[in-house]
Amino acid sequence: MSETQASKAKVDEPLVPIFIMGKRYEIPSSLTIQKALEYAGYQLVRGVGCRGGICGACGTVYRVPGNHTIKVGLACQTVVEPEMRIAVLPFFPVNRKVYNIRDVVPGPEIFAQFYPEILRCMGCNTCTKSCPMDINTMEYVSAAIRGDIAKAAELSFDCVMCGLCTARCPGELAQYHIGILARRLYGRYIAPRAAHAREMVGRIQQGRYEDGLQQLMATPMEELKAIYTKREIEPELSEDDWTPKSQENL
């Protein structure tokens, strides 16, 4: 994150003082921490991604006056508070096991084998309290300790790997790497195989879509843009069996 000179447009709402890396700024009260950083003149080159609470890149630590608690959250979701003191953590160093999931044999001790620090878990629940996604982190770590791959995968499913749980853990666990190992093991060895995925792979291998792909590759850019703009989009709240009106490319 680098600081740049920025001209501030006049705003029709109260300004509140906040501290970014120890420096005081006056910020519109409705802004999220991420937007406040940009309003203050910072160019976000790290610690920014989807801006929608999904990617986990903007893990942030902050304090507010009159409260000794270190608070955590995602900068794109957390609204500024007066006198808050902010430190952005775009990356938190942890140990990450390198493995080929095809060579891993799932078993009750697989998590302790790859991440032996998991046995230092004290059950303090600090990880759960730190999670901006409201995941019961301690429960999926407990499931991993028991060797329950399916339960650990289910409970950790919404993890965005922001690292805030690890930043606060007194046992120094890499909870999110434990969770992603559980989900990879579940997907590789436990989850039922999707019949529709196999069918689609078969169609691709048979060359069913080759003519259409070649046609698109030969289409001028402006025409491609028009096709993309006019495409039929699946409704946000569609049913599981939704299909487009045109069956040409199915």
PAPAVEX-979119 format. One record per residue: residue in one letter; residue number from 1; x, y, z of N, C-alpha, C in turn. Coordinates in steps of 0.05 Angstrom, whole numbers. Layout:
BEGIN
<'A', NUM, <X, Y, Z>, <X, Y, Z>, <X, Y, Z>>
...
! end
This chain:
BEGIN
<'M', 1, <17, -24, 0>, <0, 0, 0>, <18, 25, 0>>
<'S', 2, <15, 42, -19>, <31, 66, -21>, <13, 90, -18>>
<'E', 3, <23, 112, -7>, <7, 136, -3>, <12, 155, -26>>
<'T', 4, <-10, 166, -37>, <-8, 185, -59>, <-23, 210, -52>>
<'Q', 5, <-18, 231, -67>, <-32, 256, -64>, <-60, 253, -76>>
<'A', 6, <-81, 260, -62>, <-108, 257, -73>, <-124, 282, -65>>
<'S', 7, <-139, 292, -85>, <-157, 315, -79>, <-183, 304, -68>>
<'K', 8, <-192, 316, -46>, <-216, 307, -33>, <-240, 322, -42>>
<'A', 9, <-259, 308, -53>, <-285, 321, -61>, <-300, 328, -36>>
<'K', 10, <-316, 349, -37>, <-332, 357, -14>, <-354, 336, -10>>
<'V', 11, <-359, 329, 15>, <-379, 309, 22>, <-400, 322, 40>>
<'D', 12, <-424, 310, 38>, <-447, 321, 53>, <-453, 304, 78>>
<'E', 13, <-432, 293, 90>, <-436, 277, 114>, <-413, 283, 133>>
<'P', 14, <-417, 276, 159>, <-396, 282, 179>, <-370, 268, 173>>
<'L', 15, <-348, 281, 179>, <-322, 269, 178>, <-314, 259, 205>>
<'V', 16, <-301, 236, 206>, <-292, 225, 232>, <-262, 221, 230>>
<'P', 17, <-248, 224, 253>, <-219, 220, 253>, <-212, 190, 256>>
<'I', 18, <-194, 181, 239>, <-184, 153, 242>, <-154, 155, 240>>
<'F', 19, <-140, 134, 248>, <-111, 132, 246>, <-104, 108, 229>>
<'I', 20, <-89, 113, 207>, <-80, 92, 189>, <-50, 89, 193>>
<'M', 21, <-41, 67, 203>, <-13, 62, 208>, <-1, 85, 225>>
<'G', 22, <-18, 95, 244>, <-9, 115, 263>, <-13, 144, 254>>
<'K', 23, <-22, 149, 229>, <-25, 176, 219>, <-55, 183, 218>>
<'R', 24, <-62, 207, 227>, <-90, 216, 230>, <-101, 226, 204>>
<'Y', 25, <-126, 218, 198>, <-140, 227, 175>, <-169, 233, 182>>
<'E', 26, <-182, 252, 167>, <-210, 258, 170>, <-225, 244, 147>>
<'I', 27, <-244, 226, 154>, <-256, 209, 134>, <-286, 210, 136>>
<'P', 28, <-301, 210, 114>, <-330, 208, 115>, <-339, 184, 131>>
<'S', 29, <-359, 187, 148>, <-367, 167, 168>, <-379, 142, 156>>
<'S', 30, <-388, 143, 131>, <-402, 120, 119>, <-383, 101, 105>>
<'L', 31, <-358, 108, 102>, <-339, 92, 86>, <-330, 67, 101>>
<'T', 32, <-325, 46, 85>, <-311, 23, 96>, <-282, 29, 99>>
<'I', 33, <-268, 13, 114>, <-239, 17, 118>, <-225, 18, 91>>
<'Q', 34, <-232, 1, 72>, <-219, 0, 46>, <-223, 26, 31>>
<'K', 35, <-248, 36, 31>, <-253, 61, 17>, <-241, 85, 32>>
<'A', 36, <-239, 82, 59>, <-226, 103, 74>, <-196, 105, 67>>
<'L', 37, <-183, 83, 63>, <-155, 83, 55>, <-151, 98, 29>>
<'E', 38, <-169, 93, 10>, <-167, 106, -16>, <-174, 136, -13>>
<'Y', 39, <-194, 142, 3>, <-201, 170, 8>, <-178, 185, 20>>
<'A', 40, <-163, 172, 37>, <-140, 184, 50>, <-116, 188, 32>>
<'G', 41, <-118, 176, 8>, <-96, 180, -12>, <-78, 156, -16>>
<'Y', 42, <-86, 133, -5>, <-70, 109, -8>, <-78, 94, -34>>
<'Q', 43, <-58, 86, -49>, <-63, 69, -72>, <-59, 40, -63>>
<'L', 44, <-80, 24, -66>, <-80, -3, -56>, <-67, -21, -76>>
<'V', 45, <-43, -29, -70>, <-29, -48, -88>, <-27, -76, -76>>
<'R', 46, <-32, -78, -51>, <-34, -104, -37>, <-58, -102, -18>>
<'G', 47, <-68, -125, -10>, <-90, -124, 9>, <-117, -115, -2>>
<'V', 48, <-121, -120, -28>, <-146, -112, -41>, <-151, -133, -63>>
<'G', 49, <-177, -141, -66>, <-183, -161, -86>, <-211, -157, -96>>
<'C', 50, <-230, -174, -85>, <-257, -174, -96>, <-273, -150, -87>>
<'R', 51, <-267, -138, -64>, <-282, -116, -52>, <-310, -124, -43>>
<'G', 52, <-315, -150, -42>, <-342, -159, -34>, <-342, -180, -12>>
<'G', 53, <-321, -182, 4>, <-321, -200, 26>, <-317, -229, 19>>
<'I', 54, <-305, -235, -4>, <-303, -262, -14>, <-274, -272, -15>>
<'C', 55, <-255, -254, -24>, <-228, -264, -29>, <-211, -265, -5>>
<'G', 56, <-216, -250, 17>, <-201, -251, 41>, <-174, -236, 40>>
<'A', 57, <-170, -220, 20>, <-144, -206, 17>, <-140, -183, 36>>
<'C', 58, <-162, -172, 48>, <-160, -147, 62>, <-164, -150, 93>>
<'G', 59, <-152, -171, 104>, <-153, -175, 133>, <-142, -151, 147>>
<'T', 60, <-156, -141, 167>, <-149, -116, 181>, <-151, -120, 211>>
<'V', 61, <-132, -107, 225>, <-132, -107, 254>, <-136, -78, 263>>
<'Y', 62, <-153, -73, 283>, <-158, -46, 292>, <-166, -45, 321>>
<'R', 63, <-164, -22, 333>, <-174, -17, 360>, <-192, 8, 359>>
<'V', 64, <-211, 10, 378>, <-228, 33, 381>, <-225, 44, 409>>
<'P', 65, <-229, 70, 414>, <-225, 82, 440>, <-243, 69, 461>>
<'G', 66, <-232, 67, 485>, <-248, 57, 508>, <-251, 27, 508>>
<'N', 67, <-238, 13, 491>, <-240, -16, 489>, <-212, -28, 485>>
<'H', 68, <-204, -45, 504>, <-177, -57, 502>, <-175, -79, 481>>
<'T', 69, <-198, -87, 470>, <-199, -110, 452>, <-186, -104, 425>>
<'I', 70, <-170, -122, 415>, <-160, -119, 387>, <-182, -131, 370>>
<'K', 71, <-193, -114, 352>, <-214, -123, 334>, <-203, -130, 307>>
<'V', 72, <-217, -148, 293>, <-208, -157, 267>, <-232, -156, 248>>
<'G', 73, <-226, -154, 222>, <-248, -154, 202>, <-236, -151, 174>>
<'L', 74, <-253, -153, 154>, <-245, -148, 127>, <-249, -119, 121>>
<'A', 75, <-228, -106, 109>, <-229, -78, 104>, <-251, -70, 86>>
<'C', 76, <-259, -88, 68>, <-280, -81, 48>, <-308, -83, 61>>
<'Q', 77, <-311, -94, 85>, <-337, -97, 98>, <-340, -81, 123>>
<'T', 78, <-318, -72, 135>, <-319, -59, 161>, <-320, -29, 158>>
<'V', 79, <-341, -16, 169>, <-345, 13, 168>, <-327, 26, 189>>
<'V', 80, <-317, 50, 182>, <-299, 64, 200>, <-314, 73, 225>>
<'E', 81, <-299, 76, 247>, <-310, 86, 272>, <-292, 109, 281>>
<'P', 82, <-302, 129, 295>, <-286, 151, 304>, <-262, 142, 321>>
<'E', 83, <-239, 153, 315>, <-214, 149, 330>, <-204, 120, 328>>
<'M', 84, <-214, 104, 309>, <-204, 77, 306>, <-175, 78, 296>>
<'R', 85, <-159, 58, 305>, <-131, 56, 296>, <-128, 31, 280>>
<'I', 86, <-119, 34, 255>, <-121, 12, 236>, <-93, 3, 227>>
<'A', 87, <-90, -24, 225>, <-67, -36, 212>, <-76, -57, 193>>
<'V', 88, <-69, -55, 168>, <-78, -74, 147>, <-58, -96, 146>>
<'L', 89, <-68, -122, 144>, <-50, -145, 142>, <-55, -160, 116>>
<'P', 90, <-43, -150, 94>, <-48, -163, 68>, <-36, -191, 66>>
<'F', 91, <-18, -197, 84>, <-6, -224, 84>, <4, -230, 112>>
<'F', 92, <-1, -255, 121>, <8, -263, 148>, <24, -289, 144>>
<'P', 93, <50, -289, 152>, <67, -312, 146>, <60, -337, 163>>
<'V', 94, <55, -359, 149>, <50, -384, 162>, <64, -407, 147>>
<'N', 95, <66, -429, 161>, <77, -453, 147>, <55, -466, 130>>
<'R', 96, <63, -473, 106>, <44, -486, 88>, <57, -511, 76>>
<'K', 97, <45, -534, 81>, <55, -559, 71>, <51, -561, 41>>
<'V', 98, <72, -569, 27>, <70, -573, -2>, <66, -603, -7>>
<'Y', 99, <45, -609, -22>, <38, -637, -26>, <23, -640, -53>>
<'N', 100, <23, -664, -63>, <7, -671, -86>, <-17, -687, -76>>
<'I', 101, <-41, -676, -79>, <-65, -688, -66>, <-69, -717, -77>>
<'R', 102, <-59, -723, -101>, <-62, -750, -112>, <-45, -770, -97>>
<'D', 103, <-24, -760, -83>, <-6, -778, -69>, <-12, -780, -39>>
<'V', 104, <-31, -764, -30>, <-38, -764, -1>, <-58, -786, 5>>
<'V', 105, <-52, -802, 25>, <-70, -823, 34>, <-85, -813, 58>>
<'P', 106, <-112, -809, 55>, <-128, -798, 77>, <-129, -818, 100>>
<'G', 107, <-126, -808, 124>, <-128, -825, 147>, <-132, -808, 172>>
<'P', 108, <-138, -819, 195>, <-144, -804, 219>, <-122, -785, 229>>
<'E', 109, <-97, -791, 221>, <-74, -775, 231>, <-62, -757, 209>>
<'I', 110, <-77, -754, 187>, <-65, -739, 164>, <-60, -710, 171>>
<'F', 111, <-77, -698, 187>, <-74, -669, 193>, <-50, -665, 212>>
<'A', 112, <-47, -683, 232>, <-24, -681, 249>, <2, -687, 235>>
<'Q', 113, <0, -704, 214>, <24, -711, 199>, <34, -686, 183>>
<'F', 114, <16, -671, 171>, <23, -648, 155>, <27, -623, 172>>
<'Y', 115, <10, -620, 192>, <10, -596, 209>, <11, -605, 238>>
<'P', 116, <34, -614, 248>, <35, -625, 276>, <28, -604, 297>>
<'E', 117, <30, -578, 290>, <22, -557, 310>, <-7, -558, 316>>
<'I', 118, <-23, -573, 301>, <-52, -575, 306>, <-57, -586, 334>>
<'L', 119, <-38, -603, 344>, <-41, -615, 371>, <-36, -595, 393>>
<'R', 120, <-27, -570, 386>, <-24, -549, 406>, <-49, -533, 410>>
<'C', 121, <-70, -540, 396>, <-96, -525, 399>, <-105, -527, 428>>
<'M', 122, <-111, -504, 440>, <-120, -502, 468>, <-150, -501, 471>>
<'G', 123, <-164, -500, 448>, <-193, -498, 450>, <-202, -472, 461>>
<'C', 124, <-187, -450, 457>, <-193, -424, 469>, <-215, -409, 454>>
<'N', 125, <-220, -417, 429>, <-241, -406, 412>, <-234, -378, 401>>
<'T', 126, <-209, -369, 405>, <-200, -343, 394>, <-203, -343, 364>>
<'C', 127, <-197, -365, 351>, <-199, -366, 321>, <-228, -361, 312>>
<'T', 128, <-247, -373, 326>, <-275, -369, 318>, <-283, -340, 322>>
<'K', 129, <-275, -328, 344>, <-282, -300, 350>, <-269, -281, 330>>
<'S', 130, <-247, -290, 317>, <-233, -273, 299>, <-243, -275, 270>>
<'C', 131, <-260, -294, 265>, <-267, -300, 237>, <-288, -280, 226>>
<'P', 132, <-282, -266, 205>, <-302, -247, 194>, <-324, -261, 179>>
<'M', 133, <-322, -287, 174>, <-342, -302, 160>, <-360, -317, 179>>
<'D', 134, <-357, -313, 205>, <-373, -327, 226>, <-371, -357, 224>>
<'I', 135, <-348, -367, 217>, <-343, -396, 216>, <-336, -406, 244>>
<'N', 136, <-345, -429, 251>, <-337, -441, 277>, <-310, -455, 272>>
<'T', 137, <-290, -438, 272>, <-263, -448, 265>, <-253, -469, 285>>
<'M', 138, <-257, -464, 311>, <-248, -483, 331>, <-261, -511, 326>>
<'E', 139, <-286, -511, 317>, <-299, -537, 313>, <-287, -552, 290>>
<'Y', 140, <-280, -538, 268>, <-268, -553, 246>, <-240, -562, 252>>
<'V', 141, <-226, -546, 268>, <-199, -555, 277>, <-202, -579, 295>>
<'S', 142, <-222, -579, 313>, <-227, -603, 330>, <-234, -627, 313>>
<'A', 143, <-250, -623, 292>, <-257, -646, 274>, <-231, -656, 261>>
<'A', 144, <-214, -638, 253>, <-189, -647, 240>, <-171, -663, 259>>
<'I', 145, <-170, -654, 284>, <-155, -669, 305>, <-166, -697, 308>>
<'R', 146, <-192, -700, 306>, <-205, -726, 308>, <-202, -742, 283>>
<'G', 147, <-192, -730, 261>, <-190, -744, 236>, <-215, -745, 220>>
<'D', 148, <-235, -728, 227>, <-261, -727, 214>, <-258, -708, 190>>
<'I', 149, <-250, -718, 167>, <-245, -702, 144>, <-270, -689, 134>>
<'A', 150, <-292, -704, 132>, <-317, -693, 122>, <-328, -670, 138>>
<'K', 151, <-327, -673, 165>, <-337, -652, 182>, <-319, -627, 180>>
<'A', 152, <-293, -631, 180>, <-275, -608, 178>, <-279, -593, 151>>
<'A', 153, <-284, -608, 130>, <-289, -596, 104>, <-315, -580, 104>>
<'E', 154, <-335, -592, 116>, <-362, -579, 116>, <-361, -553, 132>>
<'L', 155, <-349, -554, 156>, <-348, -530, 173>, <-330, -508, 163>>
<'S', 156, <-310, -515, 148>, <-291, -495, 138>, <-297, -485, 110>>
<'F', 157, <-320, -494, 99>, <-326, -489, 71>, <-326, -459, 63>>
<'D', 158, <-336, -442, 81>, <-338, -413, 74>, <-312, -397, 80>>
<'C', 159, <-291, -411, 88>, <-266, -397, 94>, <-255, -381, 70>>
<'V', 160, <-247, -356, 74>, <-236, -340, 53>, <-206, -337, 56>>
<'M', 161, <-194, -351, 75>, <-165, -353, 79>, <-153, -325, 83>>
<'C', 162, <-166, -308, 99>, <-156, -282, 105>, <-133, -282, 125>>
<'G', 163, <-131, -303, 141>, <-108, -306, 159>, <-113, -293, 187>>
<'L', 164, <-136, -282, 191>, <-141, -268, 217>, <-141, -288, 240>>
<'C', 165, <-151, -312, 235>, <-151, -332, 257>, <-123, -339, 265>>
<'T', 166, <-105, -342, 245>, <-78, -349, 250>, <-63, -326, 264>>
<'A', 167, <-70, -302, 257>, <-57, -279, 269>, <-62, -277, 299>>
<'R', 168, <-85, -288, 308>, <-93, -286, 336>, <-88, -311, 352>>
<'C', 169, <-81, -333, 339>, <-81, -359, 352>, <-57, -362, 371>>
<'P', 170, <-61, -367, 397>, <-39, -371, 415>, <-23, -397, 411>>
<'G', 171, <-37, -416, 397>, <-23, -441, 391>, <-8, -440, 365>>
<'E', 172, <-10, -417, 351>, <5, -412, 326>, <-2, -432, 304>>
<'L', 173, <-28, -440, 302>, <-38, -458, 281>, <-42, -442, 255>>
<'A', 174, <-41, -457, 233>, <-49, -446, 207>, <-76, -457, 201>>
<'Q', 175, <-97, -447, 214>, <-123, -460, 212>, <-133, -461, 183>>
<'Y', 176, <-129, -440, 168>, <-141, -440, 141>, <-127, -460, 123>>
<'H', 177, <-101, -466, 127>, <-88, -487, 111>, <-98, -514, 120>>
<'I', 178, <-104, -518, 145>, <-116, -543, 154>, <-143, -547, 141>>
<'G', 179, <-159, -525, 140>, <-185, -527, 128>, <-184, -533, 98>>
<'I', 180, <-165, -521, 84>, <-164, -526, 55>, <-154, -554, 49>>
<'L', 181, <-137, -565, 67>, <-129, -593, 64>, <-153, -611, 68>>
<'A', 182, <-170, -605, 87>, <-194, -621, 92>, <-212, -620, 67>>
<'R', 183, <-216, -597, 55>, <-234, -595, 32>, <-222, -609, 7>>
<'R', 184, <-196, -608, 5>, <-183, -622, -18>, <-185, -652, -14>>
<'L', 185, <-181, -661, 10>, <-183, -690, 15>, <-212, -699, 11>>
<'Y', 186, <-231, -683, 20>, <-259, -690, 17>, <-267, -691, -13>>
<'G', 187, <-258, -671, -28>, <-265, -670, -57>, <-252, -693, -72>>
<'R', 188, <-228, -701, -64>, <-213, -721, -79>, <-222, -750, -72>>
<'Y', 189, <-228, -755, -46>, <-232, -782, -37>, <-260, -789, -26>>
<'I', 190, <-275, -769, -18>, <-300, -774, -4>, <-325, -765, -19>>
<'A', 191, <-325, -741, -30>, <-348, -730, -43>, <-358, -748, -66>>
<'P', 192, <-384, -752, -69>, <-394, -768, -92>, <-387, -754, -118>>
<'R', 193, <-380, -769, -138>, <-373, -758, -164>, <-399, -747, -178>>
<'A', 194, <-396, -724, -190>, <-419, -711, -203>, <-423, -723, -231>>
<'A', 195, <-446, -735, -236>, <-451, -747, -262>, <-451, -727, -284>>
<'H', 196, <-462, -703, -279>, <-464, -683, -301>, <-436, -673, -309>>
<'A', 197, <-417, -673, -290>, <-390, -664, -297>, <-377, -684, -315>>
<'R', 198, <-381, -710, -310>, <-369, -731, -327>, <-382, -729, -355>>
<'E', 199, <-408, -724, -356>, <-421, -721, -382>, <-410, -698, -398>>
<'M', 200, <-405, -676, -384>, <-394, -652, -398>, <-366, -657, -408>>
<'V', 201, <-349, -670, -392>, <-322, -677, -400>, <-323, -695, -425>>
<'G', 202, <-342, -714, -425>, <-345, -732, -448>, <-352, -716, -473>>
<'R', 203, <-370, -697, -471>, <-378, -681, -494>, <-354, -665, -505>>
<'I', 204, <-338, -654, -487>, <-314, -639, -496>, <-295, -657, -510>>
<'Q', 205, <-290, -681, -499>, <-271, -700, -511>, <-281, -709, -538>>
<'Q', 206, <-307, -710, -542>, <-319, -718, -568>, <-318, -696, -589>>
<'G', 207, <-309, -672, -580>, <-307, -650, -599>, <-334, -636, -605>>
<'R', 208, <-353, -639, -587>, <-380, -627, -592>, <-379, -597, -594>>
<'Y', 209, <-361, -584, -581>, <-361, -554, -580>, <-338, -543, -597>>
<'E', 210, <-324, -559, -612>, <-301, -550, -627>, <-308, -530, -649>>
<'D', 211, <-330, -535, -664>, <-338, -517, -685>, <-346, -490, -673>>
<'G', 212, <-360, -490, -651>, <-368, -465, -639>, <-344, -449, -629>>
<'L', 213, <-324, -462, -617>, <-300, -449, -608>, <-285, -437, -631>>
<'Q', 214, <-282, -452, -653>, <-268, -441, -676>, <-282, -417, -688>>
<'Q', 215, <-309, -418, -687>, <-325, -395, -697>, <-320, -370, -680>>
<'L', 216, <-320, -374, -654>, <-315, -351, -636>, <-287, -340, -640>>
<'M', 217, <-267, -357, -643>, <-240, -348, -647>, <-236, -332, -673>>
<'A', 218, <-254, -337, -692>, <-252, -323, -718>, <-270, -298, -718>>
<'T', 219, <-285, -293, -697>, <-303, -270, -696>, <-288, -245, -689>>
<'P', 220, <-294, -222, -702>, <-281, -197, -695>, <-287, -188, -667>>
<'M', 221, <-269, -173, -655>, <-272, -165, -627>, <-298, -150, -621>>
<'E', 222, <-305, -132, -637>, <-329, -116, -632>, <-354, -134, -633>>
<'E', 223, <-354, -153, -651>, <-377, -172, -652>, <-377, -190, -627>>
<'L', 224, <-354, -198, -618>, <-352, -214, -593>, <-363, -198, -569>>
<'K', 225, <-357, -172, -568>, <-367, -156, -546>, <-397, -154, -547>>
<'A', 226, <-409, -152, -571>, <-438, -151, -574>, <-451, -177, -565>>
<'I', 227, <-438, -199, -573>, <-449, -226, -565>, <-448, -229, -535>>
<'Y', 228, <-426, -220, -523>, <-423, -222, -494>, <-444, -205, -480>>
<'T', 229, <-448, -181, -490>, <-467, -162, -477>, <-496, -173, -478>>
<'K', 230, <-503, -186, -500>, <-530, -195, -505>, <-535, -223, -494>>
<'R', 231, <-515, -236, -483>, <-518, -264, -474>, <-539, -266, -452>>
<'E', 232, <-552, -289, -451>, <-572, -295, -431>, <-557, -302, -405>>
<'I', 233, <-564, -288, -383>, <-550, -292, -358>, <-569, -307, -339>>
<'E', 234, <-558, -326, -325>, <-573, -341, -305>, <-582, -323, -283>>
<'P', 235, <-608, -323, -276>, <-618, -306, -254>, <-604, -313, -228>>
<'E', 236, <-601, -292, -211>, <-586, -296, -186>, <-599, -317, -168>>
<'L', 237, <-626, -318, -168>, <-641, -336, -151>, <-654, -358, -167>>
<'S', 238, <-640, -368, -187>, <-652, -389, -204>, <-653, -416, -190>>
<'E', 239, <-670, -433, -200>, <-671, -460, -189>, <-648, -477, -200>>
<'D', 240, <-642, -500, -187>, <-619, -516, -194>, <-622, -527, -222>>
<'D', 241, <-646, -531, -232>, <-650, -543, -259>, <-653, -521, -281>>
<'W', 242, <-644, -496, -275>, <-647, -475, -295>, <-630, -481, -320>>
<'T', 243, <-641, -476, -343>, <-626, -478, -368>, <-633, -454, -386>>
<'P', 244, <-614, -445, -403>, <-620, -422, -420>, <-641, -429, -441>>
<'K', 245, <-654, -408, -452>, <-675, -412, -472>, <-663, -425, -497>>
<'S', 246, <-639, -416, -505>, <-625, -427, -528>, <-609, -451, -519>>
<'Q', 247, <-614, -474, -531>, <-600, -499, -525>, <-577, -504, -544>>
<'E', 248, <-571, -485, -560>, <-551, -489, -582>, <-524, -498, -572>>
<'N', 249, <-515, -486, -550>, <-488, -492, -540>, <-487, -511, -516>>
<'L', 250, <-509, -525, -511>, <-510, -544, -489>, <-502, -572, -498>>
! end
